[in-house]
């Protein structure tokens, strides 16, 4: 299933299959605290049980953003830019 939409930030996002929760390909990650908070809010990640993330995929070929269902994200060493 492929879904595309424009969020409040007016950037095109494409939902990706194969994840246990909604994950979207994005053109860029937030560049400052204000953008980070806006994206977190857009994903409804403002609870104590979730956290917004924007990271490269495992092949470092595109950026992914999502609301992770836990506060701490385990990231494999060498996988973050």
C-alpha positions as CSV (number, residue, x, y, z in Angstrom):
1,X,0.0,0.0,0.0
2,X,1.4,3.4,-1.0
3,X,-0.1,6.6,0.4
4,X,1.1,10.1,-0.3
5,X,0.1,13.3,1.5
6,X,1.2,16.7,2.4
7,X,1.5,17.5,6.1
8,X,1.2,20.9,7.8
9,X,4.8,21.6,6.6
10,X,3.5,21.2,3.0
11,X,6.2,18.6,2.1
12,X,5.2,15.5,0.2
13,X,5.5,12.3,2.3
14,X,5.1,8.7,1.1
15,X,4.0,6.0,3.5
16,X,6.1,2.8,3.3
17,X,5.0,-0.8,3.8
18,X,6.8,-3.4,5.9
19,X,6.9,-1.6,9.2
20,X,4.9,-2.4,12.4
21,X,3.8,1.3,12.6
22,X,3.4,4.1,10.0
23,X,6.7,5.1,8.5
24,X,7.1,7.8,5.8
25,X,9.8,8.6,3.3
26,X,10.6,12.3,3.5
27,X,12.6,14.9,1.6
28,X,14.4,16.2,4.7
29,X,14.5,15.9,8.5
30,X,13.7,18.9,10.8
31,X,16.6,21.3,10.9
32,X,15.9,23.0,14.2
33,X,13.9,22.7,17.4
34,X,10.8,24.5,16.0
35,X,10.6,22.3,12.9
36,X,11.2,19.2,15.1
37,X,8.3,20.1,17.5
38,X,6.1,20.8,14.5
39,X,6.8,17.5,12.9
40,X,6.4,15.7,16.2
41,X,3.0,17.4,16.7
42,X,1.9,16.5,13.1
43,X,2.7,12.8,13.9
44,X,0.9,13.1,17.2
45,X,4.1,12.1,19.1
46,X,3.4,14.4,22.0
47,X,2.8,11.6,24.6
48,X,4.9,10.0,27.2
49,X,4.7,6.7,25.3
50,X,6.1,7.7,21.9
51,X,8.8,9.8,20.3
52,X,9.2,11.4,16.8
53,X,12.2,10.2,14.8
54,X,13.7,11.1,11.4
55,X,16.6,8.8,10.3
56,X,18.1,7.4,7.2
57,X,17.0,3.9,6.1
58,X,19.3,1.0,6.6
59,X,20.9,1.5,3.2
60,X,21.2,5.3,3.8
61,X,19.3,5.9,0.5
62,X,16.4,7.9,1.9
63,X,15.2,9.6,5.0
64,X,12.4,8.1,7.1
65,X,10.2,9.8,9.7
66,X,7.8,8.2,12.1
67,X,6.3,8.3,15.6
68,X,8.1,5.5,17.4
69,X,5.9,3.7,20.0
70,X,8.6,3.9,22.7
71,X,10.6,6.8,24.2
72,X,14.0,5.3,23.5
73,X,15.1,4.2,20.0
74,X,17.8,1.5,19.7
75,X,20.0,2.5,16.7
76,X,22.6,0.2,15.3
77,X,26.1,1.6,15.5
78,X,27.2,3.2,12.2
79,X,23.7,3.7,10.9
80,X,23.2,7.4,11.6
81,X,24.7,10.2,9.6
